[in-house]
Amino acid sequence: MPSVNLRALRGSGLRVRGSLRTPSEDGRIEFRQFHQPALESGTYKIEIQQIVQSPKIPQQTYPKHLSFAVLGERFGPLGPEDIVAMFPPPGSVGEHANVLPHVTLGRSTLPWERLPGLVDEDRSWMALLLLRASDFADEGVEKPRVQTITLGELLQTPAATARFPTERIRLEEGQQASDEVTVIDVQWKTLEPLLPTAEELALLAHAHQRVAADETPEGDLDATVICNRLPEPNGTSTVHLVSLEKRYPNGAFDAQGAEPNDWIRLVSLASWKFDSVDPEQSFSALLKGLDRQPAELRAPVPEALPPASPAAAYLEQGYVPLPHRMRRASKSVSFYRGPFVPGVSAEEVTLPAECADELVRYDPETGMFDVSYAAAWELGRLRTLANTRVALELLRWTRESAQQRHAMRQRAARRLPLRRARSEAVEMPEVVAEWLADLELLVGLPFSYLVPDERLLPVEGLRFFSVDPAWVECLLDGARSVGRVTNADVEHARTLRASRSEGPRVTGLLMRSSVVSGWPSLLVEGYAERLPDMSIPPTSQALTPLRFDRLAEDTLLALFAGEVKTLDVFQAPEALHYGLDANEAEGEAYTKNPRDASGASRPETVTVPWRHADKAVVDIAELATRMKALLAPGRSELPSTGAQFALQMIEGVERVRFVASS
């Protein structure tokens, strides 16, 4: 359980804060009750008088009248610059049945820039309205009407069409009757049980900021609005961020005398949809069900092939037989293996090569060619030639370097003094250095060169590998060959290769799964030690990630500097969310384990109360009261705030661990 602490903070509308240490950073998330703006939205007038008095002249007064408007958000729609995150993510499919959806806003004052009532208060004027598909399954219950109208039409909404407080909402500076607004009309019998109470509006919004270990704020102060309802299990849910401006004039939502079948009109500031799936399709369930037989990147050996045959040995080493067309149009079958190999590759190659044919190998036992290194060399050369800018810069740099070396030899032979400026090596152009660095990490290579056969990486599969340094060297040598023209260039390349030191071993993984597409915030950490127990922290730092890429919608590639023996797969800290714990022992009951001031999880649990159990609407106010009674018994004077509630309701990110066999 993450470390948590809660303490009072005074000053400037920030009354309470809580801190949560994130799992992957030495820092915390600081929760704040609210962040009110210095001035609320509206028009302001300033009157200034300057009075001049003197014994020699009569008193004179110079008045000055100024006015200005504070233009806060009101009718939306909110754009990408306003919304930092939505959870569950829009369009996502996952195990969201226990989640209380939330939206994070980039402007930390946004939920408090207007009022849900008529007087100043600490309550948000925004709320999340979650609609399930099952809400409209019964006869007589109509689906909501979502439409775009003008502000003029909104402020003239007739009661026969929908209820809207036209007498309390007026246009402000900068707002035109022709401006468009998105509205949602919901029948009162559907809306009434879903709306939060006025007290809950203060609990369902808070501000938060990431703070480093040295107490330095990181990033912006954001605001979050939480929903009071659980999503549709095994179905689609739609969430609307709605405006409740002046809809609670007397401490309760004003339905304006609406009957059950009458429509209530709300302004929709933003909306999104997502799907909840069966628990067997959850994040952890999908990862635990990944195909890892074999664990390495190699094709299964056919049963008809004798295990002791030379061909079986090739397959065990990650090779696959592929069609091979010879230069004279004859056809054959040759072995090929990409840069990802099972185990450690001890292959050695003679470089630099002047052409790919120098790297073709023939095995007399199988009677087949091995074209792996030849294909890598040719691929590096062709990729570089296809990039005209890189090819020209590489050729120019090679020529200038050769001319400088020749000039230095001439001066040495004639015993002439060397000029310092001329003795320094010609610096490699940045575009060339970046190109070669990308090639070394296999960036931009066709996937068929990395994984030549689909059987190496099946659907819902996870495979570990080592990167063959000889394959990568052949790829880079093919790229550098574009600049080599003379024999002297080849000899210089041979000298440089002989002086190069061997780099660290590179290992990695390939994952092909719906987890990659369903959870865009997926992250991985690799460790060089075996850590079968999740509760025991690693004694060493995580391996340095060299590359972390999505090669396709459902395919993930990760490379590490070092040998991966333990792999943690988890969601980014931004995937922290709010939710409940399903109590399997009590059937459909939900519980929550409160955290004390030190951050430790209390052994007691709080049973989640429902305001409408059949609709999965949580009684937020009663839940906060129960948590307060457990955490601070006898201290009823302590207020329940949005910061405290968020601190108790937040859920950490899931981690699934894979450990290499010894």
C-alpha positions in Angstrom: 0.0 0.0 0.0 1.4 3.4 -0.9 2.6 5.7 1.9 0.1 8.3 2.8 0.0 11.3 5.1 -2.7 13.9 5.8 -2.2 17.2 7.6 -3.8 20.7 7.8 -2.7 23.5 5.5 -3.9 27.0 6.1 -4.1 30.0 3.8 -5.7 31.2 0.6 -8.5 28.7 0.2 -6.4 25.6 0.6 -7.6 24.2 3.8 -6.6 20.5 3.8 -4.1 18.5 1.9 -3.1 14.9 1.8 0.0 13.3 0.3 0.3 10.0 -1.5 3.7 8.6 -2.5 3.6 7.3 -6.0 5.0 3.8 -6.7 7.7 4.7 -9.2 8.9 8.1 -8.0 10.5 9.4 -4.8 7.7 12.0 -4.3 4.1 12.3 -3.5 0.8 13.6 -4.8 -0.6 16.5 -2.7 -4.4 16.8 -2.4 -6.1 20.1 -1.7 -9.7 20.7 -0.7 -10.3 23.3 -3.3 -8.6 26.1 -5.2 -10.9 29.1 -5.5 -10.0 31.8 -8.0 -9.2 35.3 -6.6 -12.3 36.6 -8.4 -15.4 34.8 -9.5 -16.7 35.1 -13.1 -18.7 38.3 -13.7 -18.4 42.0 -14.4 -16.7 44.3 -11.8 -16.7 48.1 -11.4 -14.0 50.2 -9.8 -14.7 53.7 -8.6 -11.7 56.0 -7.9 -11.8 59.5 -6.5 -8.9 61.9 -6.3 -9.5 64.9 -4.0 -7.3 67.9 -4.3 -7.3 70.3 -1.3 -5.3 73.5 -0.9 -5.7 76.8 1.1 -5.3 78.7 -2.1 -7.9 76.9 -4.3 -11.3 75.3 -3.7 -11.5 71.6 -3.1 -11.7 69.6 -6.4 -12.8 66.0 -6.9 -11.7 63.9 -9.9 -13.8 60.7 -10.1 -12.8 57.8 -12.3 -15.0 54.8 -13.2 -13.5 51.6 -14.5 -15.1 48.2 -15.3 -13.7 44.8 -16.2 -15.0 41.3 -16.7 -13.7 38.0 -15.5 -14.6 35.5 -18.2 -14.6 32.0 -16.6 -15.7 28.9 -18.3 -19.4 28.4 -18.5 -21.0 26.7 -21.4 -18.1 24.7 -22.9 -17.3 22.6 -24.7 -14.0 21.9 -22.9 -11.2 21.1 -25.3 -7.9 19.1 -25.1 -6.2 22.1 -23.6 -8.7 22.1 -20.7 -8.8 18.4 -19.9 -5.7 16.6 -18.7 -7.1 13.1 -18.4 -10.3 11.1 -18.3 -10.5 7.8 -16.5 -11.5 5.3 -17.6 -9.9 6.5 -20.9 -12.3 7.4 -23.7 -13.1 4.4 -25.8 -11.2 2.0 -23.5 -12.2 -1.5 -22.7 -11.2 -2.9 -19.3 -12.2 -4.1 -15.9 -13.8 -0.8 -14.8 -16.8 -2.1 -12.9 -15.3 -1.0 -9.5 -14.1 2.4 -10.7 -15.5 5.8 -9.9 -14.8 7.7 -13.1 -13.1 11.0 -12.9 -11.9 13.9 -15.1 -8.8 15.9 -14.4 -8.8 19.5 -15.5 -5.8 21.6 -16.4 -7.0 24.8 -14.7 -7.1 24.1 -11.0 -9.7 26.7 -10.2 -12.2 25.6 -12.9 -14.6 23.6 -10.6 -14.9 26.6 -8.3 -15.1 29.5 -10.8 -18.9 29.5 -10.5 -21.5 28.6 -7.9 -24.0 25.7 -7.8 -26.1 27.9 -5.4 -26.7 31.5 -5.0 -24.1 32.3 -2.3 -20.3 31.8 -2.1 -19.4 28.2 -1.0 -16.7 25.6 -1.4 -18.8 23.4 -3.7 -18.1 22.5 -7.3 -20.4 23.8 -10.0 -19.5 20.7 -12.1 -20.5 17.1 -11.7 -20.1 13.9 -13.5 -23.3 12.2 -14.7 -22.8 8.5 -15.6 -25.5 6.9 -17.7 -25.7 3.1 -18.2 -27.2 1.4 -21.2 -29.4 -0.5 -18.8 -30.9 2.7 -17.5 -33.2 2.8 -20.5 -34.1 -0.8 -20.9 -37.4 -0.5 -19.1 -40.5 0.4 -21.0 -41.4 4.0 -20.7 -37.9 5.2 -20.0 -36.6 7.3 -22.9 -33.0 7.7 -23.8 -31.4 11.1 -23.2 -31.4 13.7 -25.9 -28.0 15.2 -26.7 -28.0 18.1 -29.1 -26.2 21.3 -30.0 -28.2 24.5 -29.8 -27.5 28.2 -29.5 -27.2 30.1 -26.2 -30.3 32.1 -27.2 -32.3 28.9 -27.6 -31.0 27.6 -24.3 -32.0 30.8 -22.4 -35.5 30.6 -24.0 -36.1 26.9 -23.3 -39.9 26.4 -22.8 -40.9 24.4 -19.8 -42.9 22.1 -22.1 -39.6 21.1 -23.8 -37.3 20.8 -20.7 -36.8 22.4 -17.4 -33.9 25.0 -17.3 -33.5 28.0 -14.9 -33.8 30.7 -17.6 -34.6 33.2 -14.9 -31.3 32.7 -13.1 -28.9 32.3 -16.0 -28.0 35.5 -18.0 -25.5 36.1 -20.7 -22.2 37.7 -19.5 -19.6 39.8 -21.3 -18.1 38.0 -24.3 -21.1 35.6 -24.6 -23.3 35.9 -27.7 -26.8 34.5 -28.2 -25.5 32.9 -31.4 -22.8 30.9 -29.6 -23.3 27.1 -29.7 -23.7 24.9 -26.6 -24.1 21.2 -26.1 -27.0 20.2 -23.9 -28.4 16.9 -22.6 -32.0 16.4 -21.8 -32.8 13.6 -19.3 -36.1 12.6 -17.8 -36.5 13.6 -14.2 -37.2 10.0 -13.1 -33.9 9.0 -14.6 -31.9 12.0 -13.4 -33.1 12.4 -9.8 -31.4 9.3 -8.3 -28.2 10.1 -10.1 -27.6 13.7 -9.0 -25.2 14.3 -6.1 -26.5 16.2 -3.1 -25.2 19.7 -2.4 -23.0 18.3 0.4 -21.5 15.7 -2.0 -20.5 18.4 -4.5 -17.9 19.5 -2.0 -16.6 16.0 -1.6 -16.5 15.0 -5.3 -14.0 17.7 -6.4 -10.4 18.6 -5.2 -7.1 20.0 -6.5 -3.8 18.1 -6.5 -0.2 18.5 -7.5 2.8 16.3 -7.7 5.6 17.2 -5.2 9.2 15.9 -5.3 11.1 14.5 -2.4 12.7 17.9 -1.8 9.3 19.5 -1.5 9.6 21.1 -4.9 6.3 21.2 -6.8 6.4 19.3 -10.1 4.1 20.2 -12.9 0.9 22.2 -12.7 -1.8 22.2 -10.0 -4.7 20.3 -11.5 -8.3 19.8 -10.4 -10.3 16.5 -10.4 -14.0 15.9 -10.4 -15.1 12.4 -9.3 -18.3 10.5 -10.2 -20.7 9.1 -7.5 -21.7 6.0 -9.5 -20.2 2.7 -10.7 -20.1 1.9 -14.4 -22.2 -0.7 -16.2 -20.7 -4.2 -15.6 -20.0 -5.9 -18.9 -21.5 -3.0 -20.8 -21.1 0.5 -22.1 -21.2 3.6 -19.9 -21.4 7.2 -21.0 -20.2 10.1 -18.7 -21.1 13.7 -19.1 -19.4 16.6 -17.3 -22.4 18.8 -16.6 -22.8 22.3 -15.4 -24.9 22.7 -12.2 -24.5 26.5 -12.1 -27.3 27.9 -9.9 -29.2 24.6 -10.0 -29.0 24.3 -6.2 -30.5 27.6 -5.0 -31.8 26.3 -1.7 -29.3 23.5 -0.9 -31.0 21.0 -3.2 -31.4 20.5 -6.9 -34.3 22.6 -8.2 -36.3 20.5 -10.6 -38.8 23.4 -11.1 -41.8 21.3 -10.4 -40.9 18.6 -12.9 -43.0 15.4 -13.1 -41.3 12.0 -13.4 -41.6 12.0 -17.2 -40.7 15.6 -17.7 -37.3 16.5 -19.1 -34.5 18.3 -17.3 -31.9 20.2 -19.5 -28.3 20.3 -18.5 -25.3 21.9 -20.2 -22.7 19.2 -21.2 -19.2 20.5 -21.0 -17.5 17.3 -22.1 -18.4 13.6 -22.5 -16.9 10.2 -23.2 -17.7 6.5 -23.4 -16.0 3.4 -22.2 -16.7 -0.3 -21.8 -16.4 -2.6 -18.8 -15.5 -6.2 -19.5 -15.6 -9.5 -17.7 -12.9 -9.8 -14.9 -11.2 -12.4 -17.0 -10.4 -9.7 -19.5 -8.9 -7.4 -16.8 -5.4 -5.9 -16.8 -3.9 -8.5 -14.5 -5.9 -11.4 -15.8 -4.8 -10.8 -19.4 -1.2 -10.4 -18.4 -1.2 -13.6 -16.3 -2.8 -15.4 -19.2 -0.1 -14.5 -21.7 1.3 -17.3 -23.8 4.9 -17.8 -22.5 5.7 -21.2 -23.9 8.4 -21.0 -25.0 9.5 -18.0 -23.0 12.2 -17.2 -25.7 11.6 -15.8 -29.2 11.8 -19.1 -31.2 9.4 -21.2 -33.2 8.2 -24.5 -31.9 10.0 -27.5 -33.3 7.7 -29.7 -35.4 7.0 -33.1 -33.9 8.1 -34.8 -37.2 11.5 -33.3 -37.0 14.0 -35.4 -34.9 15.2 -33.4 -31.9 18.9 -34.2 -32.6 18.7 -33.1 -36.3 20.8 -30.0 -37.3 17.6 -28.3 -38.5 16.0 -28.7 -35.0 19.1 -27.0 -33.5 18.6 -24.0 -35.8 15.0 -23.7 -34.8 16.0 -23.8 -31.1 18.4 -20.9 -31.7 15.6 -18.7 -33.1 16.1 -19.4 -36.9 13.3 -19.9 -39.3 13.5 -21.2 -42.9 12.5 -18.6 -45.5 12.3 -18.6 -49.3 15.5 -17.4 -50.9 15.8 -16.2 -54.5 19.3 -16.3 -55.8 20.9 -13.7 -58.1 20.4 -15.9 -61.1 16.7 -16.4 -60.4 17.1 -19.9 -58.9 15.0 -20.6 -55.8 16.0 -22.1 -52.5 15.3 -22.1 -48.8 17.7 -20.5 -46.3 17.8 -19.9 -42.6 17.3 -16.4 -41.2 17.3 -15.0 -37.7 16.6 -11.4 -36.7 18.4 -9.4 -34.0 16.4 -11.0 -31.2 17.8 -14.3 -30.2 17.2 -16.8 -27.3 20.0 -16.9 -24.8 23.4 -15.4 -25.5 24.8 -15.2 -29.0 28.5 -15.8 -29.3 28.6 -15.4 -33.1 31.5 -13.5 -34.6 31.7 -11.7 -37.9 34.5 -10.2 -39.9 33.9 -6.5 -40.5 33.9 -4.2 -42.4 32.4 -6.0 -45.3 32.5 -4.7 -48.9 29.2 -6.4 -49.8 26.5 -8.5 -48.3 27.7 -11.7 -50.0 30.7 -11.7 -47.7 28.4 -12.4 -44.8 26.4 -15.3 -46.2 27.2 -18.5 -44.4 26.8 -22.1 -45.6 26.2 -25.1 -43.3 27.2 -28.4 -45.0 25.3 -30.4 -42.4 21.9 -28.9 -43.4 23.0 -28.0 -46.9 21.4 -24.5 -46.3 22.6 -21.0 -46.2 22.4 -18.7 -43.2 21.6 -15.2 -44.6 21.0 -13.4 -41.3 24.0 -11.2 -41.2 24.0 -10.6 -44.9 20.4 -9.4 -44.7 21.2 -7.1 -41.8 24.1 -5.6 -43.7 22.1 -5.0 -46.8 19.2 -3.6 -44.8 21.5 -1.0 -43.1 22.9 0.0 -46.5 19.5 0.3 -48.2 17.9 2.2 -45.3 20.7 4.7 -45.4 20.7 5.1 -49.2 16.9 5.8 -48.9 17.6 8.7 -46.7 19.3 11.1 -49.1 20.3 13.7 -46.5 21.9 11.2 -44.2 23.7 9.4 -47.1 25.2 12.7 -48.5 26.2 13.9 -45.0 27.8 10.5 -44.3 29.7 10.6 -47.6 30.9 14.2 -47.0 32.1 13.4 -43.5 33.9 10.3 -44.6 35.7 12.2 -47.4 36.7 15.1 -45.1 37.9 12.7 -42.5 40.0 10.8 -45.1 41.5 14.0 -46.4 42.4 15.1 -42.9 44.1 11.8 -42.2 46.0 12.0 -45.5 47.1 15.6 -44.7 48.3 14.6 -41.2 50.3 11.7 -42.7 51.9 14.0 -45.2 52.9 16.5 -42.5 54.3 13.7 -40.3 56.3 12.3 -43.3 57.8 15.7 -43.9 58.3 16.4 -40.2 56.1 19.5 -40.3 54.5 20.8 -37.2 50.8 19.8 -36.8 48.3 22.5 -36.4 46.0 21.9 -33.4 42.9 22.7 -35.3 43.8 20.3 -38.1 44.8 17.5 -35.7 41.3 17.3 -34.2 39.0 14.7 -35.8 36.3 15.9 -38.0 33.1 15.8 -36.0 30.4 13.5 -37.2 27.3 15.4 -38.4 24.5 15.4 -35.9 22.0 14.0 -38.4 24.4 11.0 -39.1 25.1 10.4 -35.4 21.3 10.4 -34.7 20.7 8.0 -37.6 23.3 5.5 -36.5 22.0 5.7 -32.9 18.5 4.9 -34.0 19.8 2.0 -36.1 21.7 0.6 -33.1 18.3 0.5 -31.3 16.7 -1.0 -34.4 14.4 2.0 -34.9 12.5 2.1 -38.2 13.3 -1.4 -39.3 10.6 -3.5 -41.0 8.9 -5.7 -38.5 9.5 -8.8 -40.7 13.3 -8.3 -40.2 12.8 -8.3 -36.4 10.3 -11.1 -36.2 10.4 -13.1 -39.5 7.6 -15.6 -38.7 4.3 -15.1 -36.9 4.9 -18.3 -34.9 7.7 -16.6 -33.1 5.2 -14.1 -31.5 1.7 -15.5 -31.3 -1.4 -13.5 -30.3 -1.6 -12.9 -26.6 2.1 -13.8 -26.3 5.1 -12.6 -24.4 8.6 -13.4 -25.5 12.0 -12.5 -24.0 15.2 -12.2 -26.0 18.8 -11.0 -26.1 19.9 -8.7 -28.9 22.5 -10.2 -31.1 25.4 -7.7 -31.1 26.9 -9.2 -34.3 23.5 -8.6 -36.2 23.5 -5.0 -35.0 27.2 -4.5 -36.1 26.3 -5.8 -39.5 23.4 -3.5 -39.7 25.6 -0.5 -38.8 28.4 -1.6 -41.0 26.0 -1.7 -44.0 24.9 1.8 -43.1 28.5 3.1 -42.8 29.4 1.5 -46.1 27.6 4.2 -48.0 30.5 6.6 -47.1 33.3 4.1 -47.9 34.7 4.5 -51.4 38.5 3.6 -51.4 40.5 0.8 -49.9 41.9 3.3 -47.4 38.3 3.9 -46.2 37.9 0.2 -45.6 41.2 -0.1 -43.8 40.4 2.8 -41.5 37.0 1.3 -40.7 38.8 -2.0 -39.8 41.1 -0.1 -37.5 38.2 1.7 -35.8 36.4 -1.6 -35.3 39.4 -3.2 -33.7 39.7 -0.4 -31.2 36.0 -0.4 -30.2 35.1 -1.7 -26.7 32.3 -4.1 -26.2 29.1 -2.5 -24.9 26.7 -3.9 -22.3 24.5 -6.8 -23.1 21.1 -5.7 -24.3 18.0 -7.8 -23.6 14.3 -7.1 -24.0 10.8 -8.3 -24.6 8.1 -8.4 -27.2 4.5 -8.4 -26.1 1.6 -9.0 -28.5 -1.6 -8.6 -26.5 -4.9 -6.6 -26.1 -3.3 -5.3 -22.9 -1.1 -3.0 -25.1 -4.0 -1.6 -27.0 -6.5 -1.5 -24.1 -4.1 0.2 -21.6 -2.2 3.0 -23.4 -0.5 4.0 -20.2 1.2 0.6 -19.9 4.8 0.8 -18.6 7.5 -1.8 -17.8 10.5 -2.0 -15.4 13.3 -4.6 -15.7 15.6 -5.7 -12.9 18.8 -7.7 -13.1 17.9 -9.8 -10.0 15.2 -12.4 -9.5 12.4 -11.0 -7.3 9.7 -13.6 -6.9 8.2 -11.8 -3.8 6.4 -8.5 -4.7 6.6 -7.4 -1.1 10.5 -7.4 -1.1 11.9 -4.2 -2.7 14.8 -4.7 -5.1 18.3 -4.1 -3.8 19.4 -2.6 -7.1 18.1 0.1 -9.4 15.9 -0.8 -12.4 17.7 -1.5 -15.6 18.2 1.5 -17.9 15.5 1.3 -20.6 17.0 1.9 -24.1 13.8 1.7 -26.1 10.1 1.5 -25.3 7.9 1.5 -28.4 4.6 0.3 -29.7 5.4 -1.3 -33.0 1.7 -1.9 -33.7 -1.6 -1.2 -31.9 -1.2 -4.5 -29.9 2.6 -5.0 -30.0 5.1 -3.6 -27.5 8.9 -3.7 -27.7 11.2 -2.9 -24.8 15.0 -2.9 -24.7 17.2 -2.8 -21.6 20.9 -2.3 -20.9 21.6 -5.5 -19.0 20.0 -8.9 -18.5 16.3 -8.8 -17.5 15.6 -11.4 -14.8 12.5 -9.7 -13.3 10.0 -7.7 -15.3 7.2 -5.6 -13.7 4.3 -4.5 -16.0 2.1 -1.8 -14.6 0.2 1.3 -15.5 1.6 4.8 -15.4 1.1 6.9 -12.2 -1.4 9.0 -14.2 -3.6 5.9 -14.2 -4.2 6.3 -10.5 -7.9 6.3 -10.1 -10.7 6.2 -7.5 -12.8 3.1 -6.8 -14.2 0.6 -4.4 -13.1 -2.9 -3.3 -15.4 -5.8 -4.3 -15.9 -8.1 -1.3 -16.3 -11.6 -2.8 -17.1 -13.1 0.6 -20.3 -10.9 0.8 -21.5 -11.3 -2.8 -22.3 -7.9 -4.3 -21.1 -5.9 -1.2 -18.4 -3.3 -1.7 -15.9 -2.1 1.0 -13.1 0.3 1.4 -10.0 0.1 3.6 -9.3 3.5 5.1 -5.7 4.8 5.5 -4.5 6.4 8.7 -2.3 9.5 9.0 0.9 7.5 8.6 -0.3 6.0 5.3 -0.9 2.5 6.6 -4.0 0.6 5.6 -6.3 0.0 8.5 -7.3 -3.6 9.2 -11.0 -2.5 9.5 -13.1 -2.0 6.4 -16.0 0.3 5.8 -19.0 -1.1 4.0 -20.0 1.2 1.1 -23.5 2.6 1.6 -25.8 3.0 -1.4 -28.1 5.9 -2.0 -29.7 3.8 -4.8 -28.3 0.2 -4.7 -30.1 -0.9 -7.8 -28.4 1.9 -9.8 -25.0 1.6 -8.1 -25.2 5.2 -6.9 -22.9 5.6 -3.8 -24.0 7.6 -0.8 -20.9 9.7 -0.9 -21.8 11.8 2.2 -22.5 8.7 4.4 -19.4 7.0 3.1 -17.3 10.0 4.2 -19.0 10.0 7.6 -18.2 6.4 8.2 -14.6 6.8 7.2 -14.3 9.8 9.5 -15.9 7.9 12.4 -13.3 5.1 11.9 -10.3 7.3 11.5 -11.1 10.0 14.1 -13.7 8.6 16.5 -15.2 11.2 18.9 -14.0 14.1 16.7 -17.2 15.0 14.8 -16.0 18.6 14.6 -13.5 17.6 11.9 -14.9 18.4 8.5 -15.1 15.9 5.6 -13.4 17.5 2.6 -12.8 16.7 -1.0 -9.1 16.3 -0.3 -9.6 13.8 2.5 -12.2 11.9 0.5 -10.0 11.6 -2.6 -7.1 10.4 -0.4 -9.2 7.6 1.0 -10.8 6.6 -2.4 -7.7 6.6 -4.6 -6.5 3.3 -6.0 -2.9 2.5 -6.9 -1.8 1.1 -10.2 -1.7 -2.7 -10.7 1.6 -4.4 -11.1 2.1 -7.9 -12.6 5.5 -9.5 -12.2 7.3 -12.0 -14.4 10.4 -13.7 -13.0 12.9 -15.6 -15.1 13.5 -19.3 -14.2 16.8 -20.0 -12.5 
